[in-house]
Amino acid sequence: MQRLVIDEGSVDQRLDNFLIKVLKGAPKTLVYRIIRSGEVRVNKGRASADTRLALGDEVRVPPLRLAEKSAESEAAVPAREFPVIFEDEVMLVINKPAGVAVHGGSGVSFGVIEQLRRARPEARFLELVHRLDKETSGVLVIAKKRSALTALQDVFRHRQAHKTYAALVSGAWPDRKKVIDVALHKFLTAEGERRVKAVRGDDDEGRRSISLVHVVQHYAAFSLLDVTIKTGRTHQIRVHLSHEGHGIVGDDKYGDFALNKALSRPSGEGAVPGVDRHRLPDGRFERMFLHARYLRIPHPVSGAELTFEAPLPPECLSLLAALVPAAV
């Protein structure tokens, strides 16, 4: 039997999330079962999964047989730092590269947060404030204290975070189309993959989702957009733009699959309309052109307004330089 006393690093955390973190290797189904059955006690009483823990609370955890993580699996997580945009004693803001998940799970062994923890063994607390898709690059915020995590998550939850993404889409985006107000429904495919689709506003399973679109540059066959999201739904920008008939270049879930395949082939294997492939490194573009370029939030302690910007990555700049200009 374990009796765990809540310290400042776990204050205001949900009981289920606390146990998932403490009971490394425990399936989530087991965690929820022992909570429901009353085997887990908080201050000698039953508690629910969403119980918020306070400083000094005693959590009693029954004995469990869990598969220990092997030293080999721990060693498989490489220590890695990422380009730092901002850092102080309570928060860290990095420029996440494309192709790196923010955390392990769903077939991914590790992500940004696991690599950062490995690179900073002295850090008592490092947690993601929000998430970016694996193939999306740009501004990512990480809390270094529990109090900062709670405050920053409230900022995102109450839509006080102003987020703008750069997206390159196929086709000519109409300048007059500045607001997308289309409900989204998240579901799992037969293979267990997460997907999102646009639905009618009166659909019971849909959640209202709003994106603001500004055309930055028209090209002969593409449009560079700034997209500011008013709601933070899963895959929101990707599905909204695709729903309007202009998929994001390189999006392997909702984009133009033929275009993506053509762009990923060597330059000698065919032309791509609107692209001078000889100006691309190896003639290819092999990522999704979606980049979290701007974020404005209040500081979790002082409340001062903070603005973070991440420049477009070199591979995105190379693709823009290779695009045929729009006819005047």
QUIRA-V197146 format. One record per residue. PHI is phi in whole degrees, 0 to 359 (* if undefined). PSI is psi as a letter, one per 30 degrees, with the letter a starting at -180 (NA if undefined). NEAR is the number of other C-alpha atoms within 10 Angstrom. Layout:
phi & psi & near
PHI & PSI & NEAR
PHI & PSI & NEAR
This chain:
phi & psi & near
* & k & 8
259 & k & 12
239 & j & 15
252 & k & 14
259 & k & 16
286 & k & 18
258 & a & 13
296 & f & 12
287 & f & 15
240 & g & 21
300 & k & 19
71 & g & 18
279 & k & 20
293 & k & 16
300 & e & 23
297 & e & 18
293 & e & 16
297 & e & 18
291 & e & 20
299 & e & 16
286 & e & 11
285 & e & 11
269 & i & 15
301 & k & 12
93 & f & 13
280 & k & 17
298 & k & 11
300 & e & 13
300 & e & 8
292 & e & 12
301 & e & 18
290 & e & 17
293 & e & 13
288 & f & 16
288 & e & 19
298 & e & 14
283 & f & 11
86 & g & 14
290 & f & 15
268 & k & 26
235 & k & 18
244 & j & 20
54 & h & 14
71 & g & 11
243 & l & 12
294 & l & 14
214 & l & 19
261 & l & 17
301 & e & 18
266 & g & 11
299 & k & 14
271 & k & 16
272 & k & 20
248 & l & 16
303 & k & 13
91 & f & 14
302 & k & 16
254 & k & 19
252 & j & 22
264 & k & 18
242 & k & 18
292 & l & 14
295 & k & 9
227 & k & 12
264 & j & 8
239 & k & 11
290 & k & 9
288 & k & 9
292 & k & 10
287 & l & 9
300 & e & 8
295 & e & 8
292 & e & 9
296 & e & 12
292 & f & 10
289 & f & 11
273 & j & 17
283 & k & 15
293 & k & 15
208 & k & 15
263 & l & 15
237 & l & 13
306 & k & 12
269 & k & 14
269 & e & 15
202 & k & 15
204 & k & 14
220 & a & 9
285 & f & 9
241 & f & 18
210 & l & 21
225 & k & 19
238 & k & 20
239 & l & 21
257 & j & 23
286 & k & 25
283 & l & 18
290 & l & 19
89 & g & 14
242 & k & 18
292 & l & 22
283 & f & 21
207 & l & 19
286 & l & 15
126 & l & 10
52 & h & 9
88 & f & 6
256 & k & 11
291 & e & 13
202 & l & 18
217 & a & 19
305 & e & 24
293 & e & 19
293 & e & 21
292 & e & 19
295 & e & 19
298 & e & 20
291 & e & 18
284 & f & 15
234 & i & 15
297 & f & 10
280 & f & 8
288 & k & 12
283 & f & 10
209 & k & 17
216 & j & 21
220 & k & 20
292 & k & 17
275 & e & 21
212 & a & 16
228 & l & 16
232 & k & 20
300 & l & 14
306 & e & 17
273 & g & 19
265 & k & 23
257 & l & 27
120 & a & 25
294 & k & 27
225 & k & 24
254 & k & 23
232 & k & 23
269 & k & 26
253 & f & 22
218 & k & 20
301 & e & 19
298 & e & 18
291 & e & 20
301 & e & 25
299 & e & 16
295 & e & 17
289 & e & 25
296 & e & 17
296 & e & 15
300 & e & 18
291 & e & 17
296 & e & 13
265 & g & 10
60 & h & 15
264 & f & 14
267 & k & 20
258 & j & 16
242 & k & 21
234 & k & 23
243 & k & 22
267 & k & 24
222 & k & 27
258 & k & 26
241 & l & 26
282 & k & 23
85 & l & 18
264 & j & 18
290 & k & 23
291 & k & 11
302 & e & 11
285 & f & 9
275 & j & 12
247 & f & 14
227 & k & 14
245 & j & 17
239 & i & 14
230 & k & 20
292 & k & 21
235 & k & 25
234 & k & 20
266 & k & 15
210 & l & 13
250 & k & 10
285 & l & 9
300 & f & 7
272 & g & 6
86 & g & 9
272 & k & 9
283 & k & 13
220 & l & 15
225 & k & 21
225 & l & 18
281 & k & 20
225 & l & 17
295 & l & 14
298 & f & 15
266 & g & 10
291 & k & 13
299 & f & 9
265 & f & 13
273 & l & 18
239 & k & 19
303 & k & 17
220 & k & 21
232 & k & 21
233 & k & 20
255 & k & 17
240 & k & 23
231 & k & 18
281 & k & 20
272 & e & 14
203 & k & 16
266 & k & 21
240 & l & 18
300 & e & 17
230 & g & 18
216 & l & 25
222 & k & 24
265 & k & 22
240 & l & 22
256 & k & 22
239 & j & 25
255 & k & 21
261 & k & 22
267 & f & 17
231 & l & 19
249 & i & 18
278 & l & 18
303 & k & 17
56 & g & 18
304 & e & 22
296 & e & 25
300 & e & 22
284 & e & 24
300 & e & 24
292 & e & 22
296 & e & 21
299 & e & 17
275 & g & 11
91 & g & 16
226 & i & 22
292 & l & 25
287 & k & 29
300 & k & 26
86 & f & 25
284 & j & 22
276 & f & 15
253 & e & 15
233 & g & 21
269 & a & 23
273 & j & 19
296 & e & 15
294 & e & 8
297 & e & 15
299 & e & 21
295 & e & 14
296 & e & 18
290 & f & 24
274 & f & 16
277 & l & 16
302 & l & 17
300 & f & 19
285 & f & 10
255 & h & 11
117 & l & 11
276 & l & 15
239 & j & 15
307 & k & 14
86 & g & 17
230 & k & 22
270 & j & 17
294 & f & 22
292 & f & 14
269 & f & 16
265 & k & 22
302 & k & 13
62 & g & 13
72 & g & 19
237 & l & 21
224 & j & 23
232 & h & 15
223 & l & 20
272 & k & 23
273 & i & 25
221 & k & 28
223 & k & 28
285 & j & 25
267 & f & 23
212 & k & 19
214 & k & 20
235 & k & 15
216 & l & 19
280 & k & 16
295 & k & 17
294 & f & 20
251 & e & 12
278 & f & 7
83 & f & 9
296 & k & 10
288 & k & 10
243 & k & 11
238 & k & 13
238 & k & 19
227 & k & 18
238 & k & 20
294 & l & 15
300 & k & 17
295 & l & 16
305 & e & 9
293 & e & 16
287 & e & 21
297 & e & 12
296 & e & 16
294 & e & 20
300 & e & 21
293 & f & 14
268 & f & 17
281 & k & 21
287 & k & 16
297 & l & 16
290 & k & 14
294 & k & 7
281 & NA & 4
